[in-house]
Amino acid sequence: MKISELALREPVVIGCDATVADTAALMASSGVGSVIVLDGQTPVGIVTDRDIVTRGVARSYPPDGRIDGLMSMGLIAVDADHDLAGLVHAFRDHAIRRIPIIDHDRVIGVVSLDDIVVHVTDELSTVSRVLAGQIMFPHATDEARTPSPA
Amino acid sequence: MFAQVGDELIIEGHEVGRPRRVGRVEEVRGDDGGPPYMVRWDDTGRATLLFPGSDCRVVHLADTPAGTEES
């Protein structure tokens, strides 16, 4: 399955010169817990609500300080035409919880580890329903398919 | 930041317990050697796209004196 087939959430982005307060307000209004930080049109980092708490509030970083002082630098991303296994590898290899998805060098969405868990759970649920159906209503055709001795 | 295919890219570990990461640039997607870069990481052998931050540096292997790994 290609990553592009997942239900990608629109990326929420902010400029690297925005303040911490602006970023927190954007998270609140957008209902997200992470924001991609851009320098011009180029992604340069990602900041989460946890970053704001642990790197900002806990260390008395001023609310009017620049958000790029709190963000995680070095953004790991994955192309939209990669398969899901590649995405899972990226989560594991880089010990991160959110990965921007890129199409033609543009961020088209963000996938979180939670999204993968939900997707896999949905898939398992579908398989489970099929299995339950087969257990409850076994195919009569099994016998019908077996040629009876002449 | 400027890189070419074959250059080494290093992300310094700036947190306790997080080691530096080293990879090789396999593809340059930006204009004039700019990011993003497709980097194959030495520790996993797998490649990901990287928009480098200021904690990243590029070692231009073509300019590295023989016998050394970093300039």
Backbone of each chain as ProteinMPNN parsed JSONL, in Angstrom:
{"seq_chain_A": "MKISELALREPVVIGCDATVADTAALMASSGVGSVIVLDGQTPVGIVTDRDIVTRGVARSYPPDGRIDGLMSMGLIAVDADHDLAGLVHAFRDHAIRRIPIIDHDRVIGVVSLDDIVVHVTDELSTVSRVLAGQIMFPHATDEARTPSPA", "coords_chain_A": {"N_chain_A": [[0.838, -1.203, 0.0], [0.507, 2.18, -0.85], [1.807, 5.198, 0.611], [0.455, 7.461, -0.092], [-2.117, 6.618, -0.26], [-3.104, 6.621, 2.231], [-5.203, 8.314, 4.626], [-4.294, 11.343, 4.625], [-3.43, 13.988, 6.798], [-3.862, 17.453, 6.41], [-0.963, 19.447, 6.259], [0.045, 21.545, 8.924], [1.532, 24.595, 9.007], [4.162, 26.927, 9.874], [6.003, 29.981, 9.913], [9.574, 30.275, 10.446], [10.244, 32.458, 11.935], [8.175, 33.004, 13.553], [6.496, 33.45, 16.719], [6.634, 31.678, 19.887], [4.212, 31.862, 21.201], [2.493, 32.484, 19.064], [2.665, 30.104, 17.662], [1.619, 28.244, 19.456], [-0.965, 29.206, 19.591], [-1.766, 28.739, 16.97], [-1.674, 25.947, 16.937], [-3.751, 25.44, 18.714], [-5.978, 26.561, 17.394], [-6.021, 25.04, 15.098], [-6.281, 22.527, 15.971], [-4.207, 20.669, 16.281], [-1.229, 18.855, 17.268], [1.284, 19.286, 16.439], [3.509, 21.213, 14.403], [4.788, 22.088, 11.27], [7.793, 23.736, 10.64], [8.736, 26.391, 8.624], [11.247, 27.815, 6.52], [10.981, 30.336, 4.548], [9.809, 28.652, 1.85], [10.809, 26.272, 2.51], [10.876, 23.391, 4.476], [12.198, 23.307, 7.729], [12.123, 22.263, 10.211], [10.334, 20.718, 12.961], [7.83, 21.266, 15.36], [6.399, 20.376, 18.437], [3.541, 20.209, 20.67], [4.472, 19.204, 23.009], [7.185, 19.91, 22.883], [6.963, 22.631, 23.264], [6.164, 22.701, 25.876], [8.205, 21.229, 27.3], [10.677, 22.211, 26.373], [10.228, 24.852, 26.279], [8.275, 26.183, 28.244], [9.158, 24.846, 30.578], [11.775, 25.648, 30.718], [11.708, 28.315, 30.942], [11.59, 29.7, 28.529], [10.907, 32.498, 26.583], [7.525, 33.437, 25.741], [7.373, 35.12, 23.572], [9.564, 34.461, 22.175], [11.45, 33.19, 19.345], [10.13, 30.524, 17.405], [11.822, 28.727, 16.192], [13.785, 28.314, 17.95], [12.983, 26.33, 19.595], [12.259, 24.182, 18.111], [12.516, 20.848, 16.687], [15.255, 20.05, 14.792], [16.361, 19.189, 11.435], [14.607, 17.654, 9.503], [13.05, 14.639, 8.996], [11.705, 13.055, 6.244], [9.287, 11.428, 4.054], [8.71, 10.126, 0.825], [5.609, 10.395, -0.939], [5.003, 8.331, -2.653], [6.134, 6.1, -1.637], [5.982, 2.863, -0.023], [3.927, 1.61, 2.685], [5.437, 0.118, 4.45], [7.982, 1.208, 4.25], [7.554, 3.63, 5.455], [6.997, 2.844, 8.078], [9.466, 1.776, 8.734], [10.945, 4.136, 8.74], [9.844, 5.489, 10.931], [10.735, 3.777, 12.941], [13.561, 3.688, 12.593], [14.372, 6.305, 13.066], [13.335, 7.04, 15.432], [11.042, 8.701, 15.801], [7.835, 10.382, 15.955], [6.192, 11.6, 14.186], [5.877, 12.137, 10.716], [6.562, 14.075, 7.936], [4.983, 14.006, 4.754], [6.01, 13.902, 1.457], [5.478, 15.314, -1.719], [6.703, 15.829, -4.791], [8.624, 17.544, -3.629], [7.118, 19.072, -1.938], [5.396, 19.534, 1.078], [2.77, 17.47, 1.706], [1.286, 16.378, 3.629], [1.035, 15.07, 7.005], [2.008, 12.274, 8.786], [1.293, 10.459, 11.65], [2.581, 8.254, 14.19], [0.449, 7.232, 15.55], [-1.528, 7.323, 13.585], [-0.748, 5.226, 11.965], [-1.11, 3.065, 13.661], [-3.887, 3.184, 13.979], [-4.656, 2.709, 11.332], [-3.63, 0.107, 10.875], [-5.078, -1.265, 12.805], [-7.667, -0.941, 11.818], [-7.436, -2.418, 9.462], [-6.959, -4.944, 10.539], [-9.346, -5.285, 11.846], [-11.117, -5.519, 9.718], [-10.21, -7.905, 8.568], [-10.743, -9.541, 10.705], [-13.546, -9.471, 10.798], [-14.178, -10.773, 8.418], [-13.097, -13.262, 8.961], [-14.605, -14.013, 11.198], [-17.113, -14.219, 10.021], [-16.672, -16.373, 8.316], [-16.247, -18.378, 10.146], [-18.676, -18.491, 11.511], [-20.499, -18.944, 9.461], [-19.768, -21.332, 7.779], [-18.364, -22.298, 4.679], [-20.509, -23.998, 2.68], [-19.746, -24.911, 0.414], [-17.4, -26.243, 0.493], [-17.754, -28.942, 0.806], [-19.356, -29.302, -1.303], [-17.659, -28.758, -3.344], [-15.987, -30.833, -3.35], [-15.442, -33.616, -5.219], [-17.83, -36.127, -5.404], [-17.57, -39.575, -4.738], [-17.946, -41.687, -7.478]], "CA_chain_A": [[0.0, 0.0, 0.0], [1.27, 3.428, -0.937], [1.512, 6.18, 1.661], [-0.518, 8.43, -0.613], [-3.464, 6.073, -0.112], [-3.558, 6.887, 3.593], [-5.924, 9.573, 4.804], [-3.296, 12.276, 5.142], [-3.926, 15.252, 7.335], [-3.226, 18.641, 5.844], [0.086, 19.937, 7.152], [-0.098, 22.883, 9.504], [2.883, 25.145, 8.917], [4.377, 28.269, 10.406], [7.327, 30.505, 9.574], [10.559, 30.06, 11.515], [10.381, 33.66, 12.755], [6.972, 33.155, 14.395], [6.786, 33.313, 18.155], [6.097, 30.488, 20.555], [2.791, 32.125, 21.462], [1.787, 32.338, 17.779], [2.628, 28.684, 17.307], [0.664, 27.594, 20.362], [-2.301, 29.639, 19.17], [-2.062, 28.021, 15.72], [-1.993, 24.559, 17.308], [-5.068, 25.427, 19.35], [-7.037, 26.832, 16.419], [-6.031, 23.991, 14.075], [-6.544, 21.238, 16.606], [-3.099, 19.738, 16.05], [-0.198, 18.867, 18.304], [2.602, 19.536, 15.851], [3.511, 22.183, 13.312], [6.01, 22.102, 10.467], [8.387, 25.073, 10.621], [9.272, 26.688, 7.299], [12.073, 28.994, 6.249], [10.471, 30.553, 3.195], [8.954, 27.499, 1.514], [11.554, 25.054, 2.836], [10.739, 22.904, 5.85], [13.477, 23.271, 8.457], [11.978, 21.599, 11.503], [8.98, 20.428, 13.426], [7.686, 21.562, 16.786], [5.2, 19.75, 18.998], [3.055, 20.822, 21.907], [5.377, 18.75, 24.076], [8.388, 20.743, 22.803], [6.663, 23.935, 23.861], [6.124, 22.513, 27.336], [9.461, 20.768, 27.907], [11.804, 23.066, 26.011], [9.839, 26.244, 26.43], [7.76, 26.556, 29.57], [9.992, 24.294, 31.653], [13.071, 26.338, 30.748], [11.42, 29.762, 30.958], [11.781, 30.295, 27.202], [9.822, 33.496, 26.524], [6.459, 33.2, 24.755], [7.612, 35.905, 22.354], [10.789, 33.985, 21.533], [11.229, 32.546, 18.044], [9.8, 29.099, 17.525], [12.917, 27.867, 15.736], [14.633, 28.015, 19.101], [12.425, 25.166, 20.302], [11.87, 23.091, 17.201], [13.453, 19.771, 16.362], [15.831, 20.333, 13.474], [16.663, 18.027, 10.625], [13.303, 17.015, 9.298], [13.023, 13.388, 8.231], [10.459, 12.995, 5.479], [9.161, 10.258, 3.193], [7.956, 10.408, -0.397], [4.234, 9.871, -0.932], [4.854, 7.105, -3.455], [6.725, 4.958, -0.932], [4.971, 2.002, 0.576], [3.716, 1.783, 4.12], [6.547, -0.521, 5.178], [9.065, 2.18, 4.292], [7.183, 4.636, 6.452], [7.174, 2.234, 9.398], [10.92, 1.728, 8.946], [11.416, 5.491, 9.061], [9.471, 5.741, 12.33], [11.581, 2.983, 13.837], [14.98, 4.035, 12.453], [14.689, 7.657, 13.516], [12.712, 7.247, 16.747], [10.188, 9.893, 15.739], [6.41, 10.035, 16.026], [5.463, 12.25, 13.095], [6.711, 12.235, 9.516], [5.952, 14.789, 6.813], [4.928, 13.271, 3.498], [6.449, 14.838, 0.418], [5.162, 15.038, -3.116], [7.403, 16.845, -5.582], [9.318, 18.449, -2.707], [6.149, 19.873, -1.193], [4.783, 18.764, 2.158], [1.33, 17.346, 1.421], [0.599, 15.851, 4.802], [1.844, 14.575, 8.107], [1.507, 11.012, 9.331], [1.814, 10.165, 12.985], [2.623, 6.836, 14.536], [-0.936, 6.899, 15.912], [-2.268, 7.063, 12.341], [-0.386, 3.882, 11.5], [-1.775, 2.116, 14.561], [-5.314, 3.191, 13.623], [-4.806, 2.057, 10.026], [-3.409, -1.336, 11.031], [-6.21, -1.778, 13.576], [-8.802, -1.018, 10.882], [-7.202, -3.554, 8.566], [-7.162, -6.156, 11.328], [-10.777, -5.379, 12.118], [-11.731, -6.033, 8.499], [-9.848, -9.321, 8.465], [-11.436, -10.225, 11.791], [-14.955, -9.64, 10.401], [-14.23, -11.826, 7.388], [-12.819, -14.526, 9.639], [-15.771, -14.348, 12.029], [-18.161, -14.643, 9.107], [-16.369, -17.708, 7.801], [-16.411, -19.34, 11.239], [-20.097, -18.627, 11.819], [-21.202, -19.47, 8.285], [-18.754, -22.018, 6.977], [-18.745, -22.512, 3.289], [-21.059, -25.306, 2.364], [-19.176, -25.293, -0.878], [-16.245, -27.104, 0.672], [-18.148, -30.304, 0.492], [-19.926, -29.327, -2.654], [-16.565, -28.741, -4.325], [-15.307, -32.122, -3.359], [-16.167, -34.55, -6.086], [-18.3, -37.3, -4.7], [-17.172, -40.79, -5.453], [-18.937, -42.16, -8.43]], "C_chain_A": [[0.87, 1.248, 0.0], [0.848, 4.391, 0.185], [0.429, 7.154, 1.196], [-1.955, 7.937, -0.487], [-3.99, 6.238, 1.312], [-4.351, 8.187, 3.621], [-4.969, 10.571, 5.464], [-3.963, 13.521, 5.684], [-3.16, 16.403, 6.688], [-2.122, 19.111, 6.785], [-0.243, 21.331, 7.676], [1.315, 23.443, 9.608], [2.936, 26.545, 9.506], [5.798, 28.712, 10.045], [8.282, 30.391, 10.751], [10.725, 31.293, 12.407], [9.123, 33.932, 13.607], [7.35, 32.959, 15.857], [6.2, 32.005, 18.687], [4.598, 30.661, 20.785], [1.963, 31.975, 20.191], [1.602, 30.866, 17.425], [1.622, 27.944, 18.167], [-0.765, 27.955, 19.955], [-2.717, 28.915, 17.892], [-2.425, 26.559, 16.004], [-3.409, 24.468, 17.87], [-6.178, 25.6, 18.313], [-7.148, 25.735, 15.368], [-6.324, 22.624, 14.657], [-5.467, 20.209, 16.343], [-2.082, 19.853, 17.183], [1.189, 19.067, 17.754], [2.459, 20.455, 14.651], [4.849, 22.076, 12.589], [6.517, 23.547, 10.4], [9.077, 25.288, 9.272], [10.206, 27.888, 7.345], [11.788, 29.333, 4.795], [9.495, 29.427, 2.886], [9.612, 26.182, 1.92], [11.313, 24.622, 4.275], [12.106, 22.82, 6.526], [13.344, 22.567, 9.803], [10.523, 21.316, 11.805], [8.937, 20.737, 14.915], [6.365, 20.974, 17.26], [4.764, 20.504, 20.252], [3.95, 20.421, 23.081], [6.678, 19.571, 24.076], [8.155, 22.081, 23.494], [6.653, 23.835, 25.389], [7.523, 22.234, 27.891], [10.655, 21.652, 27.575], [11.496, 24.543, 26.23], [9.463, 26.598, 27.85], [8.7, 26.098, 30.675], [11.328, 25.014, 31.79], [12.912, 27.853, 30.674], [11.775, 30.44, 29.633], [10.623, 31.267, 26.978], [8.78, 33.18, 25.452], [6.645, 34.01, 23.48], [8.949, 35.543, 21.696], [10.467, 33.26, 20.239], [11.032, 31.041, 18.215], [10.958, 28.216, 17.061], [13.943, 27.6, 16.836], [14.183, 26.783, 19.867], [12.237, 23.945, 19.409], [12.935, 22.006, 17.143], [13.937, 20.016, 14.939], [16.074, 19.037, 12.72], [15.429, 17.186, 10.415], [13.446, 15.768, 8.428], [11.679, 13.299, 7.534], [10.472, 11.753, 4.582], [8.321, 10.657, 1.978], [6.593, 9.715, -0.367], [4.102, 8.569, -1.705], [5.57, 5.913, -2.833], [5.611, 4.091, -0.36], [4.963, 2.173, 2.097], [4.865, 1.191, 4.94], [7.72, 0.448, 5.308], [8.815, 3.255, 5.335], [7.399, 4.092, 7.866], [8.664, 2.13, 9.733], [11.447, 3.093, 9.382], [11.059, 5.856, 10.504], [10.437, 5.035, 13.273], [13.034, 3.473, 13.79], [15.317, 5.368, 13.106], [14.029, 8.008, 14.842], [11.903, 8.537, 16.802], [8.729, 9.447, 15.684], [5.582, 10.674, 14.915], [6.402, 12.403, 11.904], [5.954, 13.012, 8.439], [6.022, 13.936, 5.54], [5.125, 14.267, 2.359], [5.985, 14.366, -0.95], [5.753, 16.176, -3.93], [7.962, 17.968, -4.693], [8.384, 19.406, -1.969], [5.534, 18.985, -0.117], [3.276, 18.698, 1.904], [0.562, 16.785, 2.611], [1.578, 15.425, 5.864], [1.19, 13.296, 8.615], [2.135, 10.803, 10.698], [1.818, 8.651, 13.202], [1.217, 6.361, 14.911], [-1.763, 6.565, 14.664], [-2.004, 5.652, 11.838], [-1.097, 2.834, 12.35], [-3.268, 2.023, 14.214], [-5.536, 2.454, 12.307], [-4.679, 0.544, 10.155], [-4.576, -1.967, 11.79], [-7.449, -1.92, 12.687], [-8.671, -2.23, 9.972], [-7.464, -4.865, 9.291], [-8.639, -6.392, 11.608], [-11.517, -5.964, 10.91], [-11.469, -7.528, 8.351], [-10.624, -10.135, 9.506], [-12.899, -10.479, 11.423], [-15.109, -10.754, 9.368], [-14.069, -13.188, 8.038], [-14.021, -14.983, 10.462], [-16.91, -14.859, 11.16], [-17.933, -16.056, 8.614], [-16.527, -18.772, 8.888], [-17.89, -19.595, 11.506], [-20.874, -19.256, 10.672], [-20.198, -20.165, 7.373], [-19.266, -22.306, 5.569], [-19.281, -23.925, 3.097], [-20.388, -25.836, 1.109], [-17.975, -26.213, -0.725], [-16.584, -28.546, 0.306], [-18.657, -30.419, -0.941], [-18.826, -29.396, -3.708], [-15.871, -30.104, -4.434], [-16.071, -33.102, -4.226], [-16.586, -35.799, -5.304], [-17.894, -38.551, -5.489], [-18.302, -41.321, -6.324], [-19.495, -43.527, -8.028]], "O_chain_A": [[1.838, 1.352, 0.753], [-0.297, 4.391, 0.636], [-0.399, 7.608, 1.985], [-2.899, 8.72, -0.59], [-5.174, 6.022, 1.573], [-4.192, 9.047, 2.754], [-4.854, 10.632, 6.688], [-4.923, 14.039, 5.114], [-1.954, 16.314, 6.458], [-2.334, 19.165, 7.997], [-0.749, 22.182, 6.944], [2.188, 22.834, 10.225], [1.928, 27.243, 9.623], [6.688, 27.876, 9.892], [7.862, 30.409, 11.908], [11.278, 31.197, 13.502], [9.028, 34.954, 14.287], [8.387, 32.379, 16.178], [5.398, 31.338, 18.034], [3.816, 29.73, 20.589], [0.869, 31.413, 20.221], [0.545, 30.442, 16.96], [0.861, 27.113, 17.67], [-1.659, 27.109, 19.976], [-3.875, 28.524, 17.742], [-3.346, 26.004, 15.404], [-4.164, 23.55, 17.551], [-7.183, 24.891, 18.338], [-8.221, 25.513, 14.806], [-6.585, 21.671, 13.923], [-5.755, 19.021, 16.197], [-2.08, 20.819, 17.947], [2.169, 19.027, 18.497], [1.43, 20.474, 13.977], [5.904, 21.987, 13.216], [5.745, 24.467, 10.133], [9.892, 24.474, 8.84], [9.994, 28.84, 8.095], [12.311, 28.673, 3.897], [8.484, 29.263, 3.568], [9.05, 25.108, 1.705], [11.525, 25.408, 5.199], [13.061, 22.311, 5.938], [14.348, 22.302, 10.464], [9.621, 21.625, 11.026], [9.904, 20.492, 15.637], [5.346, 21.064, 16.574], [5.504, 21.314, 20.81], [4.156, 21.194, 24.017], [7.21, 19.891, 25.139], [9.018, 22.594, 24.207], [7.074, 24.753, 26.092], [7.977, 22.9, 28.822], [11.549, 21.825, 28.404], [12.401, 25.369, 26.35], [10.232, 27.233, 28.571], [9.005, 26.856, 31.595], [11.942, 24.993, 32.857], [13.864, 28.576, 30.381], [12.203, 31.594, 29.608], [9.466, 30.892, 27.166], [9.128, 32.704, 24.371], [6.136, 33.633, 22.425], [9.407, 36.227, 20.781], [9.352, 32.773, 20.052], [11.67, 30.39, 19.042], [11.064, 27.069, 17.494], [14.846, 26.778, 16.679], [14.925, 26.256, 20.696], [12.076, 22.824, 19.891], [14.092, 22.221, 17.502], [13.143, 20.167, 14.01], [16.003, 17.943, 13.281], [15.232, 16.153, 11.055], [13.9, 15.833, 7.286], [10.633, 13.452, 8.166], [11.507, 11.12, 4.378], [7.359, 11.417, 2.087], [6.446, 8.61, 0.154], [3.189, 7.785, -1.446], [5.612, 4.836, -3.427], [4.465, 4.52, -0.231], [5.852, 2.782, 2.692], [5.214, 1.713, 5.999], [8.374, 0.504, 6.349], [9.735, 3.727, 6.004], [7.917, 4.79, 8.738], [9.072, 2.365, 10.87], [12.286, 3.191, 10.278], [11.865, 6.456, 11.215], [10.896, 5.605, 14.263], [13.663, 3.651, 14.834], [16.413, 5.546, 13.637], [14.146, 9.136, 15.322], [12.053, 9.35, 17.713], [8.43, 8.286, 15.403], [4.415, 10.332, 14.725], [7.572, 12.753, 12.062], [4.836, 12.648, 8.075], [7.006, 13.237, 5.299], [4.494, 15.323, 2.31], [6.084, 13.187, -1.292], [5.36, 17.334, -3.784], [7.794, 19.156, -4.969], [8.821, 20.429, -1.442], [5.194, 17.83, -0.37], [2.591, 19.721, 1.888], [-0.668, 16.728, 2.597], [2.79, 15.419, 5.653], [-0.018, 13.245, 8.843], [3.344, 10.95, 10.877], [1.153, 7.893, 12.496], [0.844, 5.224, 14.624], [-2.586, 5.65, 14.678], [-2.906, 4.971, 11.35], [-1.618, 1.846, 11.833], [-3.838, 0.934, 14.161], [-6.479, 1.674, 12.174], [-5.496, -0.209, 9.625], [-5.012, -3.071, 11.461], [-8.188, -2.899, 12.793], [-9.63, -2.965, 9.735], [-8.095, -5.776, 8.755], [-9.121, -7.525, 11.61], [-12.419, -6.788, 11.057], [-12.372, -8.31, 8.053], [-11.092, -11.242, 9.241], [-13.436, -11.553, 11.694], [-16.034, -11.563, 9.432], [-14.788, -14.138, 7.726], [-14.409, -16.151, 10.44], [-17.592, -15.819, 11.52], [-18.87, -16.847, 8.505], [-16.891, -19.914, 8.605], [-18.316, -20.733, 11.701], [-21.811, -20.02, 10.901], [-19.829, -19.638, 6.324], [-20.456, -22.525, 5.344], [-18.581, -24.911, 3.327], [-20.45, -27.023, 0.788], [-17.571, -26.883, -1.675], [-15.84, -29.248, -0.379], [-18.452, -31.398, -1.658], [-18.99, -29.976, -4.781], [-15.271, -30.456, -5.45], [-17.243, -33.377, -3.967], [-15.772, -36.43, -4.63], [-17.883, -38.567, -6.72], [-19.461, -41.379, -5.913], [-20.347, -44.076, -8.726]]}, "seq_chain_B": "MFAQVGDELIIEGHEVGRPRRVGRVEEVRGDDGGPPYMVRWDDTGRATLLFPGSDCRVVHLADTPAGTEES", "coords_chain_B": {"N_chain_B": [[22.914, 25.483, 2.678], [24.994, 23.2, 0.954], [25.296, 20.4, -1.108], [26.57, 17.43, -2.698], [25.926, 14.516, -4.674], [27.098, 11.648, -3.06], [28.471, 12.926, -1.076], [29.174, 13.118, 2.455], [26.899, 13.219, 5.124], [26.335, 14.599, 8.251], [24.682, 14.406, 11.315], [24.86, 15.887, 14.303], [24.704, 14.452, 17.529], [22.832, 15.981, 19.799], [21.697, 15.542, 22.174], [21.833, 13.88, 25.31], [22.748, 10.53, 25.114], [21.903, 10.252, 22.571], [23.323, 9.354, 19.678], [25.631, 10.666, 17.166], [24.557, 10.874, 13.78], [25.278, 9.427, 10.7], [25.334, 9.692, 7.214], [25.013, 9.067, 3.674], [24.809, 11.161, 0.893], [22.486, 10.554, -1.537], [20.887, 11.647, -3.41], [20.166, 14.828, -4.678], [17.743, 17.112, -4.184], [17.122, 19.77, -4.222], [17.61, 23.094, -5.65], [20.734, 23.97, -7.124], [22.379, 22.358, -5.486], [21.101, 22.451, -3.097], [18.976, 21.559, -0.22], [15.957, 19.493, -0.299], [17.666, 16.399, 0.687], [18.196, 13.072, -0.403], [19.108, 10.679, 1.751], [21.182, 8.006, 2.582], [21.404, 6.148, 5.419], [24.097, 5.256, 7.517], [23.81, 3.589, 9.761], [21.422, 2.173, 9.5], [21.143, 1.449, 6.89], [19.112, 2.227, 5.292], [17.261, 4.591, 3.286], [16.211, 7.965, 3.654], [14.342, 10.976, 3.147], [15.763, 14.12, 3.763], [15.428, 17.205, 5.293], [17.716, 19.273, 6.144], [18.748, 20.556, 9.352], [20.276, 23.153, 11.362], [22.009, 21.678, 12.808], [23.159, 19.921, 11.195], [25.819, 18.857, 9.096], [27.796, 18.944, 6.139], [30.139, 16.849, 4.671], [32.296, 17.257, 2.217], [33.324, 14.893, 0.295], [34.921, 14.822, -1.953], [36.683, 16.843, -1.581], [38.134, 16.03, 0.525], [41.191, 15.311, 2.098], [43.212, 12.508, 1.227], [42.923, 9.614, 3.226], [41.694, 10.741, 5.371], [38.534, 11.302, 6.98], [36.915, 13.424, 7.456], [36.599, 16.912, 6.797]], "CA_chain_B": [[23.686, 24.238, 2.681], [25.277, 22.698, -0.387], [25.793, 19.018, -1.1], [26.578, 16.704, -3.961], [25.778, 13.067, -4.508], [28.33, 11.018, -2.571], [28.948, 13.619, 0.131], [28.757, 12.561, 3.736], [26.097, 14.163, 5.9], [26.431, 14.232, 9.668], [23.83, 15.102, 12.285], [25.462, 15.718, 15.623], [23.775, 14.13, 18.597], [22.908, 17.082, 20.767], [21.041, 15.139, 23.422], [22.525, 12.773, 25.957], [22.257, 9.217, 24.71], [21.574, 10.22, 21.141], [24.6, 9.436, 18.968], [25.623, 11.337, 15.878], [24.116, 10.017, 12.685], [26.067, 9.661, 9.493], [24.732, 9.109, 6.019], [25.59, 9.432, 2.378], [23.823, 11.821, 0.03], [22.252, 9.777, -2.762], [20.125, 12.436, -4.379], [19.986, 16.225, -4.28], [16.456, 17.498, -4.782], [16.984, 21.221, -4.298], [18.366, 23.781, -6.698], [22.127, 24.34, -6.84], [22.936, 21.57, -4.379], [20.365, 22.707, -1.856], [18.098, 20.498, 0.247], [16.196, 18.295, 0.518], [18.568, 15.368, 0.211], [17.911, 11.671, -0.088], [20.299, 10.252, 2.49], [21.199, 6.61, 3.052], [22.035, 6.198, 6.734], [25.067, 4.173, 7.741], [23.432, 2.655, 10.818], [20.267, 1.343, 9.141], [21.236, 1.034, 5.495], [17.926, 2.674, 4.579], [17.32, 5.987, 2.859], [15.06, 8.845, 3.877], [14.5, 12.346, 2.691], [16.15, 14.959, 4.887], [15.536, 18.67, 5.233], [18.672, 19.415, 7.255], [18.73, 21.713, 10.22], [21.596, 23.748, 11.58], [22.884, 20.705, 13.465], [23.686, 19.027, 10.156], [26.914, 19.382, 8.289], [28.131, 18.121, 4.982], [31.56, 16.653, 4.407], [32.459, 17.065, 0.773], [34.388, 13.892, 0.219], [35.819, 15.121, -3.067], [37.694, 17.789, -1.113], [38.78, 15.501, 1.716], [42.506, 14.722, 1.827], [43.233, 11.051, 1.323], [43.247, 9.084, 4.541], [40.865, 11.357, 6.408], [37.115, 11.152, 6.672], [36.201, 14.687, 7.592], [37.393, 18.108, 6.572]], "C_chain_B": [[23.806, 23.73, 1.252], [25.794, 21.278, -0.29], [25.747, 18.455, -2.511], [26.355, 15.225, -3.661], [27.125, 12.467, -4.095], [28.892, 11.693, -1.345], [28.425, 12.921, 1.381], [27.97, 13.626, 4.49], [26.049, 13.685, 7.349], [25.46, 15.07, 10.481], [24.42, 14.83, 13.66], [24.38, 15.368, 16.643], [23.869, 15.188, 19.68], [22.109, 16.805, 22.024], [21.795, 13.951, 23.982], [21.898, 11.449, 25.511], [21.883, 9.127, 23.252], [22.873, 10.399, 20.338], [24.489, 10.245, 17.685], [25.177, 10.348, 14.81], [24.865, 10.422, 11.429], [25.38, 8.977, 8.319], [25.42, 9.616, 4.774], [24.498, 10.037, 1.512], [23.697, 11.035, -1.273], [21.553, 10.59, -3.839], [19.98, 13.848, -3.822], [18.733, 16.734, -4.974], [16.325, 19.003, -4.974], [17.784, 21.807, -5.45], [19.785, 24.054, -6.217], [22.679, 23.62, -5.606], [22.225, 21.769, -3.059], [19.472, 21.539, -1.461], [16.724, 20.563, -0.417], [17.134, 17.303, -0.148], [17.996, 13.995, 0.54], [19.194, 11.103, 0.507], [20.158, 8.786, 2.887], [22.034, 6.562, 4.322], [22.913, 4.989, 6.978], [24.537, 3.134, 8.726], [22.265, 1.743, 10.437], [20.359, 0.79, 7.723], [20.033, 1.463, 4.669], [18.006, 4.171, 4.29], [16.045, 6.729, 3.231], [15.388, 10.221, 3.321], [14.804, 13.218, 3.901], [16.138, 16.43, 4.495], [16.445, 19.039, 6.4], [18.457, 20.681, 8.065], [20.138, 22.219, 10.44], [22.539, 22.804, 12.326], [23.455, 19.698, 12.471], [24.89, 19.675, 9.481], [27.268, 18.382, 7.205], [29.643, 18.043, 4.88], [31.686, 16.326, 2.927], [33.637, 16.125, 0.558], [35.373, 14.174, -0.911], [36.954, 16.035, -2.625], [38.48, 17.251, 0.071], [40.135, 14.907, 1.364], [42.47, 13.214, 2.013], [43.621, 10.618, 2.727], [42.474, 9.718, 5.665], [39.414, 11.231, 5.994], [36.376, 12.463, 6.724], [37.137, 15.828, 7.302], [36.992, 19.159, 7.586]], "O_chain_B": [[22.871, 23.814, 0.455], [26.655, 20.991, 0.542], [25.01, 18.921, -3.379], [26.571, 14.757, -2.543], [28.156, 12.747, -4.706], [29.707, 11.105, -0.635], [27.398, 12.243, 1.369], [28.342, 14.8, 4.487], [25.761, 12.521, 7.629], [25.42, 16.293, 10.351], [24.47, 13.688, 14.117], [23.281, 15.922, 16.616], [24.87, 15.277, 20.392], [21.869, 17.698, 22.836], [22.325, 13.124, 23.241], [20.678, 11.282, 25.533], [21.579, 8.045, 22.749], [23.45, 11.486, 20.33], [23.391, 10.481, 17.18], [25.394, 9.142, 14.928], [25.055, 11.605, 11.145], [24.912, 7.843, 8.419], [26.295, 10.48, 4.827], [23.399, 9.492, 1.41], [24.667, 10.872, -2.012], [21.619, 10.266, -5.025], [19.704, 14.033, -2.637], [18.668, 16.781, -6.203], [15.521, 19.464, -5.784], [18.532, 21.106, -6.131], [20.005, 24.337, -5.04], [23.368, 24.225, -4.785], [22.693, 21.307, -2.018], [19.233, 20.634, -2.261], [16.371, 21.573, -1.025], [17.371, 17.346, -1.355], [17.402, 13.779, 1.597], [20.232, 11.054, -0.154], [19.145, 8.378, 3.455], [23.22, 6.891, 4.31], [22.534, 3.853, 6.69], [24.779, 1.939, 8.557], [22.131, 0.653, 10.993], [19.728, -0.216, 7.397], [19.928, 1.117, 3.492], [18.722, 4.914, 4.961], [14.944, 6.189, 3.133], [16.542, 10.566, 3.068], [14.174, 13.071, 4.948], [16.749, 16.839, 3.507], [15.982, 19.111, 7.538], [18.046, 21.72, 7.548], [21.08, 21.771, 9.787], [23.728, 23.092, 12.463], [24.142, 18.75, 12.85], [24.952, 20.894, 9.324], [27.072, 17.174, 7.334], [30.337, 19.054, 4.989], [31.249, 15.276, 2.455], [34.797, 16.53, 0.634], [36.542, 13.796, -0.822], [38.041, 16.019, -3.202], [39.385, 17.918, 0.574], [40.238, 14.095, 0.445], [41.758, 12.713, 2.882], [44.529, 11.182, 3.338], [42.583, 9.28, 6.81], [39.1, 11.075, 4.815], [35.321, 12.608, 6.105], [38.341, 15.724, 7.534], [37.539, 20.261, 7.582]]}, "name": "protein", "num_of_chains": 2, "seq": "MKISELALREPVVIGCDATVADTAALMASSGVGSVIVLDGQTPVGIVTDRDIVTRGVARSYPPDGRIDGLMSMGLIAVDADHDLAGLVHAFRDHAIRRIPIIDHDRVIGVVSLDDIVVHVTDELSTVSRVLAGQIMFPHATDEARTPSPAMFAQVGDELIIEGHEVGRPRRVGRVEEVRGDDGGPPYMVRWDDTGRATLLFPGSDCRVVHLADTPAGTEES"}
